[in-house]
Structures are given as structure tokens and as C-alpha cells.
Amino acid sequence: MSSAEFRRLLLEGNVLDRERLTKAESASSSRGQPLERVIVALGLADETAVWRVLAKAFGLKFVDPLKAVLQPEALAKVPKEQIEANEALPVLLKDGVLWVAIDDPLKTFVADNLSFLAGCTVQCALMPPAALKERLRKHGSAAASAASTAKGAGAATGDSEDAPIIRLVAKTIDEALAQRASDIHVEPFQSRLRIRYRIDGVLKEVASLEATLLAPLTSRLKIMAGLDIAEKRKPQDGRISFTSSGRAIDIRTSVLPGNHGETIVMRLLDKERGLLSLEGLGFEADERQRFQNTIARPNGIVLVTGPTGSGKTTTLYAALQELNRPDVKIITAEDPVEFNIRGINQCQVKTRIGLSFARILRAMLRQAPNIILVGEIRDKETAEIAVQAALTGHLVFSTLHTNDAPSAITRLVDMGVKPFLVAASVQTIVAQRLVRVLCKECRETYEPTDVELRSVGIDPGSVGGHPFFRAGRCAACEHVGYRGRLGIYEMMQMDESLREMTFRGEPTIRLRDHAFHSGGMSTLLQDGVRKVLAGKTTIPELLRVTAAN
């Protein structure tokens, strides 16, 4: 439907004259509200007449509130809680088709959500909002009170009264992006609903809402993520495609059942944001040169390890950018594709149709690539194919979830890869963490205690008046003291001795000891200390990330 069609029908049906329509259009533009809602709010026309025209413009059936009689068999097709959650009222069951009344023509997606619950085809028809709310109330639904609460929240933040939950979700995501959040956490408790953002790796509570908002908010997020809104007993994972200020945002969504409802965590991935260089990541000059020399090799495996959210994928993307030239073919298998890189063939894992890392990896090798990126080595099959690719002349990048670099060797062997294959294929392993960067506007010098210095391995007698900084408070960093993050790294390069030790199955502690004493490997803590001495971060922040004792 075009807005011009709706306007034409309003005039042709004598619902409005030209003067009143112009007034409504002006108010709609200034308020940022749909035209049909403004017409009714200003009292320019009867709601039923406006919605009858709206239904015609959208090609939908219209439910006349004065004539509609709800069929008991239609109401029995959909569970009561789903009627409440979707604000969609079953009206008629005829010829195997269930007709449900909605008040917003853009909500026809509820037909797909309800069809599997009803076990039949579902079609949407339009009913005036006031009439629909009254029918829902009479049906004993709690949807009206939930919507009223959401409207109260919307009014407090300047949102319009239509589709309150939709607007609440959109506002929450937009606000999280504006605050540079990496995650949104929606957490239900007995008497409230908490929303937190993870900013620079630290959670911050931003809202405490009425518990009655949980059902509609959860349903809305599940619908956006393509999840089963009726399934509340099992964990679910999905993906939301969201557009904010013209930017395409990919949102990985995880739903986990809890005591008081379902907890939802959304990871925000901005596919169009600027990618970082190796220097921008936080590599020191010497370490950066060693890493660049490693990735310049024609074959072998380069692994980046660390916990979830430690920036592993960002480091691999920075490496690919260094290697991305017209004479090099690069293919990636990712879950999901977090950033778009021009000139690189990127493939999305889709487990629902059997498109796993291992399957994509096999297909990659038939594409004659020079460089391969496997988003994560999760199982023996993927690990073995990656090893074979490295041994047959390909440079392979991937990630593992281990605490430090030497542990990655043990992890591959534990997966089932033979030690001699690990020894022959792995070139370099980089473990990393992210520390918050001190705000340059408000950081302040101070004198650390001897206990503080020793806690990160600094000899108090060796610092000799070197300045140390701690976090301050200012508006630029929102009174946190930090703004942004950078990486701390430990890089273990495989030499002949390490390969021999891997082949013999030496324990992780022996591998670490050899790498540290003969391979020049700096630990995460040591690299962090360099950044503390450079005034980039603080001792408490380094201890928080490395958990040093």
C-alpha cells in the first residue's frame, strides 16, 4: 500500500475533506505518528470509518465491531497467553482458515506465528483499536493492561502510543548502539524486568520495567529473531536483522528459560563499522612485526584463543585486511558473518540446512583459495579438515576457546587430532583479552602501593618515579573513567622444540615454560603491564581481566 492510496480513499469515501486531511498530514509529520492514528486522536473522523478505509488500502478484511460475533471454536484454537502476547483476537473459523483480528496492518506477521499453534492457515483482518482492546478485555485477556503499562513507559520516553512494544524494542536497540554497547541483556525477576547493556565489557543497568511487560517484550523479540514464541521450556537461538540510522545491524539472540521467565541476551554486530588495523588493536611494535611475519607465510594454521567477547574475530579480520590483495583468494566460513570485507568471499554457516563449518570447509578447498578463515574450530571433523588444508599449502586462520596460547595445543589433541598432525600444521597461537582504555580527559596520576605493583609482577624498586594513572570521572566517559578497549596478547610461535614436545604429548605447563624461556613469549599479564606503564589502562583493570593473584 502507498500512502497516496490511503489518502485517496479517505477523500473518495468522504471520510475527510481536503482541509482536514492536510491538517492531519501536518500533525502526523510533526509528531512522527501514523496518519490514521493522528486523524482519530485529533477527532477529525470516526475511528471505525478510518480503519475501514485502512483495511481496504492494505487489501485486508475489515471486522465491524458492531456486527462481529466471536466463535468459541475460533477462540479455542489459540492458547490464551498467545492471544495476550500477540494482541490478536481469533474471530472466525471457516473452511479450515482461522481469521484473527488485529489493529495494525503492519502486524500481519502474527499469522505466521499463530498458524503452527492453531494447526491451520491463519489470516488477519483489521479491527479498530478501541474495539479490539475492549474485546480482548471482555475475553479476560491481560493484554490490555500490559499494553497500557507499555504505553506509560513509552509516554515517559516520548514514544507514540501505537505499537508500544515495537517502539520500546526499537528504542532499546537504538539506545544501546548509541552507547557503544556490545550486548543487551533482558532479565526477568519476580517483580521487575531488568535491562542491561554491556559497554566496554562491563554490564550497566539502564532500565527497570514492570514485570507485566515480560510476555509482550519476549514475544516481540522472539518474533523478530524467527523463534518459536510458544516454546518457553527450551533454550533457543536466532538472529535479528535491524536497521539503525541507515546501518545494517545483525543481532545474535539467545533465549534461556529461568525461574521468573525467559532471559534474553542480544549480541549487536555492526557489519558496516570500520575495521581495525593490527596497530589499532593494541599490538606493540615488536609483537606486531612478529605477527605480520607469521601471517605472511604461505601455509599453516594461525589460531587466536580467548573467551567469548575477547575480540578474537576482530583480530583475525585485521590479519585478513593485511593479506587482502587482488592476487590472493580468501574465503571465510563464519557463524555469523560479523563484518563485511570487500574483496573477500564470506560464507555464512547455516546449521539448520546442514551447512556446517566442516561442510563449508570441504567445499572451500575445491575453490582453490590461498587463505581460509574458519570462524571457530568446534569439533574433531572441522579440526582435522583445517589441519589437512594447512598441510596441503593453505594458510588457515581460526579461533579456539582456551585460556592461554599453550592450552590450544592440548585442546586440539583432546578433540581427537593426532599430535603429529598438530605439531606439523600449527604455526602460531595468539591468546588475547580486552582491557578498558583510560579516558584521556579525566585520568589522573597517583602513587600505587607496593602491594598493587607486586600484584601484577612489578618490582616496586624498579619503577623509580614512573607515573601511574587511575580512572577519574567526567562527562566524556559518562563518569566511568574508561572509554574504549584495546587488546593484550601472548603469542606462542612454534619452533622445533615445541613441535617435538607436542609430538610427545608434553603437558601444557611444559609447553608454556619452554615458550616463555626460549621462544620470547610474553604473557597476557606482562603485555598488560606494558600498557599500564604507557598510561593506557590501570592496574585494577588489568587484574580484572587477567584474574592474576
C-alpha positions in Angstrom: 0.0 0.0 0.0 1.2 3.5 -0.7 0.3 6.5 1.5 -1.1 8.2 -1.6 -3.6 5.3 -2.0 -4.8 5.7 1.7 -5.2 9.4 1.2 -7.1 9.0 -2.0 -9.6 6.5 -0.4 -10.1 8.8 2.6 -11.1 11.6 0.2 -13.2 9.4 -2.1 -15.1 7.9 0.8 -15.8 11.4 2.2 -14.2 10.3 5.5 -12.2 13.6 5.3 -12.2 16.7 3.2 -9.1 18.2 1.7 -8.6 20.7 4.5 -8.8 18.2 7.4 -6.6 15.8 5.6 -3.9 18.5 5.2 -4.2 19.3 8.9 -3.8 15.6 9.8 -0.8 15.2 7.5 1.0 18.1 9.0 0.4 16.7 12.6 1.5 13.3 11.5 4.7 14.6 10.2 5.5 16.8 13.2 4.6 14.1 15.7 6.2 11.2 13.9 3.0 9.2 14.2 1.0 7.2 11.6 -1.6 9.3 9.8 -4.6 7.1 10.7 -3.7 7.4 14.5 -3.4 11.2 14.2 -6.8 11.5 12.4 -8.5 9.7 15.3 -6.5 11.5 18.0 -7.5 14.9 16.6 -11.1 13.9 16.4 -11.2 14.6 12.6 -13.1 11.4 11.8 -14.7 8.3 13.3 -12.2 5.5 14.2 -14.3 2.8 12.6 -14.6 4.7 9.3 -10.8 5.4 9.2 -10.0 1.8 9.9 -12.5 0.5 7.3 -10.6 2.6 4.7 -7.2 1.5 6.1 -8.2 -2.2 5.6 -9.3 -1.5 2.1 -6.0 0.3 1.3 -4.0 -2.7 2.7 -6.2 -5.3 1.0 -7.4 -6.7 4.3 -10.8 -7.9 5.5 -12.5 -5.5 7.9 -14.1 -6.7 11.2 -17.1 -4.4 12.0 -17.1 -4.2 15.8 -20.9 -3.7 15.8 -21.6 -6.9 13.9 -18.7 -9.2 14.9 -19.6 -12.3 17.0 -16.7 -14.3 18.3 -16.8 -18.1 17.6 -16.0 -20.2 20.6 -14.3 -22.8 18.3 -12.1 -20.0 16.9 -11.0 -18.8 20.3 -10.2 -22.4 21.3 -7.7 -22.7 18.5 -5.1 -20.4 20.1 -3.9 -20.5 23.7 -5.0 -17.6 25.9 -1.4 -16.4 26.6 -0.7 -16.2 22.9 -3.8 -14.1 22.3 -2.5 -11.8 25.0 1.1 -11.8 23.7 0.2 -11.1 20.1 -2.9 -8.8 20.8 -4.6 -10.8 18.0 -8.1 -12.0 18.7 -9.5 -15.1 16.9 -12.9 -14.2 15.4 -13.9 -16.8 12.8 -13.0 -20.4 11.8 -14.3 -21.1 8.3 -13.2 -23.7 5.7 -10.1 -24.5 7.6 -9.0 -20.9 7.9 -8.8 -19.1 11.2 -9.4 -15.4 11.0 -7.8 -13.2 13.7 -8.5 -9.5 14.3 -5.5 -7.1 14.7 -5.5 -3.3 14.9 -2.3 -2.6 12.9 -2.0 -3.6 9.3 1.8 -4.0 9.7 1.3 -6.8 12.3 0.2 -9.4 9.8 3.3 -11.3 10.7 1.4 -12.7 13.6 -0.4 -15.0 11.2 2.8 -17.0 10.7 3.4 -17.2 14.4 -0.1 -18.4 15.2 -0.5 -20.8 12.3 1.5 -23.6 13.8 -0.3 -23.2 17.2 -3.7 -23.3 15.6 -2.7 -26.2 13.2 -4.4 -24.4 10.3 -4.0 -21.4 8.0 -4.3 -18.1 9.7 -5.4 -14.9 8.1 -5.5 -11.4 9.5 -8.4 -8.9 9.4 -8.4 -5.3 10.7 -10.5 -4.1 13.6 -10.4 -0.6 15.1 -8.0 -0.4 18.1 -10.6 0.7 20.7 -13.0 -2.0 19.8 -10.2 -4.7 19.7 -9.0 -3.7 23.2 -12.5 -3.9 24.6 -13.0 -7.4 23.0 -9.7 -8.5 24.5 -10.7 -7.2 27.9 -14.0 -9.0 27.8 -12.3 -12.2 26.7 -10.4 -12.0 30.0 -7.1 -11.1 28.5 -4.3 -9.4 30.3 -3.1 -7.9 27.1 -4.9 -4.6 27.6 -3.2 -3.9 31.0 0.2 -5.0 29.6 -0.2 -2.6 26.6 -1.3 0.1 29.0 1.8 -0.3 31.1 4.0 -0.3 27.9 2.2 2.9 26.8 3.1 4.5 30.1 6.7 3.6 29.6 6.5 4.9 26.0 5.0 8.2 27.2 7.8 8.7 29.6 10.3 8.4 26.8 8.5 10.4 24.2 7.3 7.3 22.2 3.9 7.4 20.4 1.1 5.3 21.8 0.7 2.9 18.8 2.5 -0.4 18.8 4.2 0.3 22.2 6.2 -2.9 22.5 7.6 -2.5 18.9 8.7 1.0 19.8 10.1 0.0 23.1 12.3 -2.7 21.4 13.5 -0.3 18.7 14.3 2.4 21.2 16.2 0.0 23.4 18.4 -1.2 20.5 19.0 2.3 19.1 20.0 3.5 22.6 22.4 0.5 23.1 24.1 1.3 19.8 24.4 5.0 20.6 26.1 4.0 23.9 28.5 1.6 22.0 27.1 -1.5 23.8 28.1 -4.9 22.5 25.2 -6.8 24.2 21.7 -6.2 25.5 20.6 -8.3 28.5 16.8 -8.6 29.2 16.5 -10.3 32.6 13.2 -11.1 34.4 12.8 -11.1 38.2 9.9 -11.7 40.5 8.6 -8.1 40.5 10.5 -6.4 37.7 12.2 -6.7 34.3 15.8 -5.5 34.2 17.6 -4.3 31.0 21.4 -4.0 31.0 23.9 -3.0 28.3 27.4 -4.4 28.2 29.7 -1.4 27.4 33.4 -1.9 27.1 33.0 -5.4 28.6 31.2 -4.2 31.7 27.4 -4.5 32.4 25.4 -1.4 33.1 21.8 -1.3 34.2 19.8 1.1 32.1 16.1 0.3 32.9 13.9 -1.5 35.4 10.4 -2.1 33.9 7.2 -3.6 35.2 7.1 -7.4 35.2 3.9 -7.3 33.1 6.0 -6.2 30.2 7.9 -9.5 30.1 5.4 -11.5 28.0 4.8 -8.9 25.2 8.5 -7.9 25.1 9.7 -11.6 24.9 7.2 -12.4 22.2 8.3 -9.3 20.2 11.9 -10.3 20.4 11.2 -13.9 19.5 9.2 -12.9 16.5 12.0 -10.6 15.3 14.5 -13.4 15.8 12.4 -16.0 14.0 12.0 -18.1 17.1 9.1 -20.2 18.4 7.1 -17.9 20.7 5.1 -20.8 22.2 8.2 -22.7 23.3 9.1 -21.5 26.8 10.8 -24.6 28.2 13.9 -24.9 26.0 16.8 -22.6 25.1 16.6 -21.0 21.6 19.0 -19.1 19.4 18.1 -16.8 16.5 19.1 -13.8 14.6 17.6 -10.3 14.1 18.3 -8.0 11.2 17.9 -4.4 12.4 18.5 -1.1 10.7 19.6 1.9 12.7 20.3 5.3 11.1 20.8 3.6 7.8 23.3 1.0 9.2 22.6 -2.8 8.9 22.9 -4.4 12.4 23.0 -8.1 12.9 21.8 -9.2 16.3 22.5 -12.7 17.6 19.8 -13.6 20.0 19.9 -16.2 22.8 16.8 -17.2 24.9 17.3 -19.1 28.1 14.4 -20.2 30.4 14.7 -19.2 34.0 12.7 -19.1 37.3 10.8 -16.0 36.5 10.7 -16.1 32.8 13.0 -16.2 29.8 16.3 -14.4 29.9 17.3 -12.9 26.5 20.8 -11.8 25.5 21.3 -9.9 22.2 24.8 -9.5 20.7 25.0 -6.4 18.5 27.1 -6.7 15.4 27.5 -3.7 13.2 28.5 -5.1 9.8 29.4 -1.7 8.3 31.6 -0.2 11.1 35.2 0.5 10.4 37.5 -2.5 10.9 40.6 -2.1 13.0 44.2 -2.4 11.9 46.7 -4.6 13.8 48.2 -1.4 15.3 44.8 -0.2 16.3 44.1 -3.5 18.1 46.8 -2.8 20.6 49.8 -4.9 19.3 53.1 -3.4 20.5 55.6 -2.8 17.7 57.7 -5.9 18.2 54.7 -8.2 18.7 53.0 -6.7 15.6 56.1 -7.3 13.5 56.3 -11.0 14.7 52.6 -11.5 13.9 52.9 -9.9 10.5 55.8 -12.2 9.7 53.7 -15.2 10.8 50.7 -14.4 8.6 53.0 -13.7 5.6 53.8 -17.4 5.5 52.1 -19.4 2.6 50.7 -22.2 4.8 50.0 -23.4 8.3 47.4 -22.7 11.0 47.2 -19.4 12.9 45.0 -19.7 16.0 43.5 -16.9 18.1 42.2 -18.0 21.5 40.3 -16.5 24.4 36.9 -16.4 26.0 33.7 -15.1 24.2 33.8 -11.4 23.6 37.6 -11.1 23.8 38.0 -9.8 20.3 39.3 -12.9 18.5 37.3 -12.4 15.3 38.3 -8.7 15.2 42.0 -9.8 15.3 41.5 -12.3 12.5 39.7 -9.7 10.4 42.6 -7.3 10.9 45.0 -10.0 9.7 42.9 -10.7 6.6 42.9 -7.0 5.8 46.7 -7.1 5.8 46.6 -10.0 3.3 43.7 -8.9 1.2 45.2 -8.2 -2.3 44.0 -8.7 -5.9 46.3 -11.7 -6.4 45.2 -13.6 -3.3 41.9 -15.5 -2.9 40.5 -15.5 0.6 37.4 -17.5 1.7 35.8 -17.4 5.1 33.3 -19.6 6.9 31.6 -17.7 9.7 28.8 -18.0 12.2 27.7 -15.3 11.8 29.5 -13.0 9.2 30.3 -10.2 11.6 31.8 -7.7 9.3 31.7 -7.3 5.5 35.2 -7.0 3.9 35.4 -6.0 0.3 37.3 -8.5 -1.9 36.9 -11.5 0.4 34.4 -14.4 -0.2 32.5 -14.7 3.0 30.2 -17.7 3.7 27.5 -18.0 6.4 27.2 -21.2 8.4 23.5 -22.4 8.4 23.3 -25.5 10.7 19.5 -25.8 10.0 20.2 -26.9 6.5 23.3 -28.8 7.3 25.8 -26.1 6.2 28.3 -26.6 9.0 31.9 -25.4 9.3 33.1 -28.8 8.2 30.9 -28.9 5.1 31.8 -25.3 4.0 35.5 -26.1 4.7 35.4 -29.1 2.3 33.7 -27.0 -0.4 36.3 -24.2 0.1 39.1 -26.5 -0.8 37.6 -27.0 -4.2 37.6 -23.3 -4.8 41.4 -23.1 -4.8 41.9 -20.5 -2.1 45.2 -19.2 -0.8 43.8 -18.2 2.6 41.0 -19.8 4.6 39.3 -18.4 7.7 37.2 -20.8 9.8 35.2 -18.8 12.4 35.7 -21.4 15.1 37.1 -25.0 15.4 34.3 -26.7 17.4 34.7 -30.4 16.7 37.1 -33.1 15.6 35.9 -33.0 12.0 36.4 -29.3 11.5 39.8 -29.5 13.2 41.0 -32.4 11.0 39.9 -30.7 7.8 41.7 -27.4 8.9 44.9 -29.4 9.6 44.8 -31.1 6.2 44.2 -27.8 4.5 47.2 -26.3 6.2 49.4 -29.3 5.3 48.3 -29.0 1.6 49.5 -25.5 1.1 46.8 -23.3 2.6 47.1 -20.6 5.3 44.3 -21.3 7.7 43.0 -18.8 10.4 40.7 -19.9 13.2 39.7 -19.4 16.8 39.5 -21.7 19.9 38.1 -21.2 23.4 41.1 -21.6 25.7 42.5 -19.5 28.5 46.0 -19.2 27.1 48.1 -19.9 24.0 49.8 -23.2 25.0 46.4 -24.7 26.0 45.3 -24.6 22.4 47.7 -27.4 21.6 46.2 -29.6 24.3 42.7 -28.7 23.2 43.3 -29.8 19.6 44.7 -33.1 20.8 41.8 -33.6 23.2 39.4 -33.0 20.2 41.0 -36.1 18.6 43.6 -34.6 16.2 46.7 -36.7 16.2 49.7 -34.9 18.0 52.0 -35.3 15.0 49.4 -33.5 12.8 49.1 -30.7 15.3 52.8 -30.4 15.5 53.2 -30.2 11.8 50.4 -27.8 11.0 50.2 -25.1 13.7 52.4 -22.1 13.2 51.4 -19.5 15.8 48.9 -19.2 18.6 47.8 -15.9 20.0 45.8 -15.6 23.2 44.1 -12.3 23.9 41.9 -10.3 26.3 40.4 -6.8 26.1 41.2 -4.1 28.7 39.4 -0.8 29.0 41.3 2.3 28.0 41.6 5.2 30.4 39.6 8.3 29.5 42.2 10.9 28.4 40.0 13.7 29.6 39.9 12.8 33.3 42.6 10.2 34.0 44.8 11.3 37.0 48.2 10.4 38.3 48.6 8.6 41.6 51.2 6.7 43.7 50.3 2.9 43.7 51.1 0.9 46.8 53.8 -1.8 46.8 51.0 -4.4 47.1 49.4 -3.1 43.9 52.6 -3.2 42.0 53.5 -6.7 43.1 50.1 -8.0 42.3 50.9 -7.5 38.6 54.5 -8.5 38.8 56.1 -5.1 39.0 59.1 -4.7 41.3 58.4 -1.5 43.4 62.1 -0.6 43.4 62.3 -0.6 39.6 59.6 2.0 38.7 61.6 5.0 40.0 59.1 7.8 39.8 57.4 6.4 36.7 53.9 8.0 36.5 50.9 5.7 37.1 47.3 6.6 36.2 43.9 5.8 37.6 40.4 6.4 36.4 38.7 9.7 37.0 35.1 10.9 36.3 33.9 13.2 33.6 31.1 13.6 31.1 33.2 12.4 28.2 33.3 8.9 29.6 29.9 9.1 31.3 31.6 9.2 34.7 33.0 5.7 34.3 36.7 6.7 33.8 37.2 4.5 30.8 36.3 4.8 27.1 37.0 2.1 24.5 39.1 -1.0 24.8 42.4 -2.4 23.4 43.9 -5.9 23.4 46.6 -7.5 25.5 48.3 -10.5 23.9 50.5 -13.5 24.3 51.9 -15.0 21.2 53.4 -18.5 21.0 55.3 -19.3 17.8 56.0 -23.0 17.2 59.7 -23.9 16.9 61.3 -27.3 16.5 61.4 -28.0 20.2 57.8 -27.1 20.7 56.8 -29.3 17.8 58.8 -32.2 19.3 57.2 -31.6 22.7 53.7 -31.6 21.0 54.5 -34.8 19.2 55.5 -36.4 22.5 52.3 -35.2 24.2 54.0 -33.0 26.8 51.6 -31.3 29.2 50.5 -27.6 28.8 52.7 -26.4 31.7 55.8 -27.7 30.0 54.9 -26.1 26.7 54.3 -22.8 28.4 57.5 -22.9 30.3 59.5 -23.6 27.1 57.7 -20.9 25.1 58.3 -18.4 27.8 62.0 -19.1 28.4 63.2 -19.8 24.9 60.6 -18.6 22.5 60.3 -15.0 23.7 56.6 -15.4 24.6 55.2 -12.5 26.7 52.3 -13.5 28.9 49.0 -11.7 28.9 49.9 -10.1 32.3 53.3 -8.9 31.0 51.7 -7.3 27.9 49.1 -5.7 30.2 51.8 -4.3 32.4 53.4 -2.6 29.4 50.1 -0.9 28.7 49.8 0.2 32.4 53.2 1.7 32.2 52.3 3.5 29.0 49.3 5.1 30.8 46.7 3.3 28.6 45.0 1.3 31.3 45.1 0.7 35.1 46.3 -2.0 37.5 42.8 -2.8 38.7 41.5 -3.1 35.2 44.4 -5.4 34.3 43.7 -7.6 37.4 40.0 -7.7 36.5 40.8 -9.1 33.0 43.7 -11.4 33.8 42.4 -12.6 37.2 46.0 -12.5 38.5 46.6 -13.3 42.1 
